[in-house]
């Protein structure tokens, strides 16, 4: 009987991965303690495990005896998407609550699995990670760190996470090695096209494999947004949106507010000029700013020769697509609240799901654009369809964006079991 505790449990994704591996290998198990501070996540956890996790870990003083400790400790402090404050952020200090509870346990667990974002490894030039490993070593644990991409484990999502496999008084025995996988959905497609699928050593799944055959009409894009998309596509079918991102400060496979007409319809010339400005403002001879440089009229004339340039610029300023400050033009870019900010390519993998935007990923199905459903979002994380989601779509999306990819956890523990790591 394997006894385990589930700290920073969320909705129980790490637990689901462990239990799947144990069940697969015929090993009995029991969760003897769980902790999660978020009330809505506690609700989802209860729906699936009939247990309500304990709350704030800082108010927990002792853990029952156990063999395995699971902890997906808060990642916002180390995330590239956050401010990367690390231990300067109170959430970053919560690792030391894990240390405190292990220290207070008379018989230390034989295995720990800690999960965090990729940025945790490199934060503060690696000093944050080195501090954590040093403290784990002082507790008697040897640490194997894995950087793994969910897309290599039958999950159609580009999600790289750090997994710290910690074994008490011996080095973990693993055959799994770090693998960052494809850097994005385009690279994923290229990799698949260049390799014989029969030579791949892992299951390949695509976005199309997680799409529900029929969905509630409430997930369809609004008539207004559909009309904007149709205008931007200029006669091309909605299927042309596969893999397209809605973003103003990048070119490439993207659509912009001026093509969608969110602030007013733009002529073909105005669209072309805006795209030319976006494409040229990042060139080094105009400046080294990361997202581009404000351009003067004379600079714009170096790549746009039409005589009506000034009237086009005036029109774009009046509509709000450009700003004119001190005789320099700059696109009015920002965090646009489009219903969908990225349409997934059914023949590739999803971008990384995050808490803030999981509800704004889209697909085109039966010729119509729509948002992905919470169940599809759960499938992008590898949750089985039997896993009960929060009844509120809003909370379901947020919880799934903050969760783990279940099959990755299962693969790690299956590997540990096959190599006879204690306590298996």
Secondary structure as the mmCIF struct_conf table of DSSP 4:
data_model
#
loop_
_struct_conf.conf_type_id
_struct_conf.id
_struct_conf.beg_label_comp_id
_struct_conf.beg_label_asym_id
_struct_conf.beg_label_seq_id
_struct_conf.end_label_comp_id
_struct_conf.end_label_asym_id
_struct_conf.end_label_seq_id
STRN STRN1 UNK A 2 UNK A 7
BEND BEND1 UNK A 8 UNK A 8
TURN_TY1_P TURN_TY1_P1 UNK A 10 UNK A 12
HELX_RH_AL_P HELX_RH_AL_P1 UNK A 13 UNK A 24
TURN_TY1_P TURN_TY1_P2 UNK A 25 UNK A 26
STRN STRN2 UNK A 29 UNK A 34
STRN STRN3 UNK A 35 UNK A 35
HELX_RH_AL_P HELX_RH_AL_P2 UNK A 39 UNK A 49
BEND BEND2 UNK A 50 UNK A 50
HELX_LH_PP_P HELX_LH_PP_P1 UNK A 52 UNK A 53
STRN STRN4 UNK A 54 UNK A 54
HELX_RH_3T_P HELX_RH_3T_P1 UNK A 57 UNK A 59
BEND BEND3 UNK A 67 UNK A 67
STRN STRN5 UNK A 68 UNK A 71
TURN_TY1_P TURN_TY1_P3 UNK A 76 UNK A 78
TURN_TY1_P TURN_TY1_P4 UNK A 80 UNK A 83
HELX_RH_3T_P HELX_RH_3T_P2 UNK A 86 UNK A 88
BEND BEND4 UNK A 89 UNK A 89
TURN_TY1_P TURN_TY1_P5 UNK A 90 UNK A 91
HELX_RH_3T_P HELX_RH_3T_P3 UNK A 92 UNK A 94
HELX_RH_AL_P HELX_RH_AL_P3 UNK A 95 UNK A 103
TURN_TY1_P TURN_TY1_P6 UNK A 104 UNK A 104
BEND BEND5 UNK A 106 UNK A 107
BEND BEND6 UNK A 110 UNK A 110
STRN STRN6 UNK A 111 UNK A 117
TURN_TY1_P TURN_TY1_P7 UNK A 118 UNK A 118
HELX_RH_AL_P HELX_RH_AL_P4 UNK A 119 UNK A 122
HELX_RH_3T_P HELX_RH_3T_P4 UNK A 123 UNK A 126
HELX_RH_AL_P HELX_RH_AL_P5 UNK A 127 UNK A 138
TURN_TY1_P TURN_TY1_P8 UNK A 139 UNK A 140
STRN STRN7 UNK A 141 UNK A 149
HELX_RH_3T_P HELX_RH_3T_P5 UNK A 150 UNK A 153
TURN_TY1_P TURN_TY1_P9 UNK A 154 UNK A 154
STRN STRN8 UNK A 157 UNK A 157
STRN STRN9 UNK A 160 UNK A 168
TURN_TY1_P TURN_TY1_P10 UNK A 169 UNK A 169
BEND BEND7 UNK A 170 UNK A 170
STRN STRN10 UNK A 179 UNK A 179
BEND BEND8 UNK A 183 UNK A 184
HELX_RH_AL_P HELX_RH_AL_P6 UNK A 185 UNK A 194
BEND BEND9 UNK A 195 UNK A 195
HELX_RH_3T_P HELX_RH_3T_P6 UNK A 197 UNK A 199
BEND BEND10 UNK A 201 UNK A 202
HELX_RH_3T_P HELX_RH_3T_P7 UNK A 207 UNK A 210
BEND BEND11 UNK A 213 UNK A 214
HELX_RH_3T_P HELX_RH_3T_P8 UNK A 217 UNK A 219
STRN STRN11 UNK A 220 UNK A 220
HELX_LH_PP_P HELX_LH_PP_P2 UNK A 221 UNK A 222
HELX_RH_AL_P HELX_RH_AL_P7 UNK A 223 UNK A 233
TURN_TY1_P TURN_TY1_P11 UNK A 234 UNK A 235
HELX_RH_3T_P HELX_RH_3T_P9 UNK A 238 UNK A 241
TURN_TY1_P TURN_TY1_P12 UNK A 242 UNK A 243
STRN STRN12 UNK A 245 UNK A 246
BEND BEND12 UNK A 248 UNK A 249
BEND BEND13 UNK A 252 UNK A 253
STRN STRN13 UNK A 254 UNK A 255
HELX_RH_AL_P HELX_RH_AL_P8 UNK A 257 UNK A 260
TURN_TY1_P TURN_TY1_P13 UNK A 261 UNK A 263
BEND BEND14 UNK A 264 UNK A 264
HELX_RH_AL_P HELX_RH_AL_P9 UNK A 268 UNK A 280
TURN_TY1_P TURN_TY1_P14 UNK A 281 UNK A 282
BEND BEND15 UNK A 283 UNK A 283
HELX_RH_3T_P HELX_RH_3T_P10 UNK A 284 UNK A 286
TURN_TY1_P TURN_TY1_P15 UNK A 290 UNK A 291
STRN STRN14 UNK A 295 UNK A 296
HELX_RH_AL_P HELX_RH_AL_P10 UNK A 297 UNK A 301
TURN_TY1_P TURN_TY1_P16 UNK A 302 UNK A 303
TURN_TY1_P TURN_TY1_P17 UNK A 307 UNK A 308
HELX_RH_AL_P HELX_RH_AL_P11 UNK A 309 UNK A 319
TURN_TY1_P TURN_TY1_P18 UNK A 320 UNK A 320
BEND BEND16 UNK A 321 UNK A 321
STRN STRN15 UNK A 322 UNK A 325
TURN_TY1_P TURN_TY1_P19 UNK A 326 UNK A 327
STRN STRN16 UNK A 328 UNK A 331
BEND BEND17 UNK A 339 UNK A 339
BEND BEND18 UNK A 341 UNK A 341
STRN STRN17 UNK A 342 UNK A 343
HELX_LH_PP_P HELX_LH_PP_P3 UNK A 344 UNK A 345
TURN_TY1_P TURN_TY1_P20 UNK A 346 UNK A 347
BEND BEND19 UNK A 348 UNK A 348
STRN STRN18 UNK A 350 UNK A 350
HELX_LH_PP_P HELX_LH_PP_P4 UNK A 351 UNK A 353
TURN_TY1_P TURN_TY1_P21 UNK A 355 UNK A 357
HELX_RH_3T_P HELX_RH_3T_P11 UNK A 358 UNK A 360
STRN STRN19 UNK A 361 UNK A 365
TURN_TY1_P TURN_TY1_P22 UNK A 366 UNK A 367
STRN STRN20 UNK A 368 UNK A 371
HELX_LH_PP_P HELX_LH_PP_P5 UNK A 372 UNK A 373
HELX_RH_AL_P HELX_RH_AL_P12 UNK A 374 UNK A 380
TURN_TY1_P TURN_TY1_P23 UNK A 381 UNK A 382
TURN_TY1_P TURN_TY1_P24 UNK A 385 UNK A 386
BEND BEND20 UNK A 387 UNK A 387
HELX_LH_PP_P HELX_LH_PP_P6 UNK A 388 UNK A 390
BEND BEND21 UNK A 391 UNK A 392
HELX_RH_AL_P HELX_RH_AL_P13 UNK A 393 UNK A 401
TURN_TY1_P TURN_TY1_P25 UNK A 402 UNK A 402
BEND BEND22 UNK A 403 UNK A 403
HELX_RH_AL_P HELX_RH_AL_P14 UNK A 406 UNK A 418
TURN_TY1_P TURN_TY1_P26 UNK A 419 UNK A 420
TURN_TY1_P TURN_TY1_P27 UNK A 422 UNK A 423
#
